[in-house]
Amino acid sequence: MEPWMMTDPRVLLVSVSAVDAALVGALCWVVGRLRSERREAQAAHRDTLERLREDLAGLVTDADIRSRALDGQLEMRETRLRSLLDDIGGAESWALDARRARPAAAEPSRRPPARDLAARVDEDPAEARLRRDLRKVLAARGA
């Protein structure tokens, strides 16, 4: 290069402008690349979010089905327990009537067939516990 080219302001202006244009072009390329990567990431996030929504909808549907089934079972058990309470209530009134009617020295009368009642009810732990507690209450009242 000749020395006059380094000092010529036009050559210096053109070379600085070329460097500036190259830097602006590189900056535009970087910004464009980042924008496309961001769009790809957003698309991936949207896909993930849609899958999560579908999974959540499936879980909610499954929970709804299970809750309906549990409601049905609960209603059935509640009906059985009410029946059991009614039967035990009848047995309790029978025992009270029998205690009032018998003389003091007479042999104690036979209780209603509570074992038959227990055989009718499926062996559910909650029901067995309820029967045991009710028998204790009846025994305490009878004593």
Rosetta blueprint (number, residue, H / E / L):
1 M L
2 E L
3 P H
4 W H
5 M H
6 M H
7 T H
8 D L
9 P H
10 R H
11 V H
12 L H
13 L H
14 V H
15 S H
16 V H
17 S H
18 A H
19 V H
20 D H
21 A H
22 A H
23 L H
24 V H
25 G H
26 A H
27 L H
28 C H
29 W H
30 V H
31 V H
32 G H
33 R H
34 L H
35 R H
36 S H
37 E H
38 R H
39 R H
40 E H
41 A H
42 Q H
43 A H
44 A H
45 H H
46 R H
47 D H
48 T H
49 L H
50 E H
51 R H
52 L H
53 R H
54 E H
55 D H
56 L H
57 A H
58 G H
59 L H
60 V H
61 T H
62 D H
63 A H
64 D H
65 I H
66 R H
67 S H
68 R H
69 A H
70 L H
71 D H
72 G H
73 Q H
74 L H
75 E H
76 M H
77 R H
78 E H
79 T H
80 R H
81 L H
82 R H
83 S H
84 L H
85 L H
86 D H
87 D H
88 I H
89 G H
90 G H
91 A H
92 E H
93 S H
94 W H
95 A H
96 L H
97 D H
98 A H
99 R H
100 R H
101 A H
102 R L
103 P L
104 A L
105 A L
106 A L
107 E L
108 P L
109 S L
110 R L
111 R L
112 P L
113 P L
114 A H
115 R H
116 D H
117 L H
118 A H
119 A H
120 R H
121 V L
122 D L
123 E L
124 D L
125 P H
126 A H
127 E H
128 A H
129 R H
130 L H
131 R H
132 R H
133 D H
134 L H
135 R H
136 K H
137 V H
138 L H
139 A H
140 A H
141 R H
142 G H
143 A L
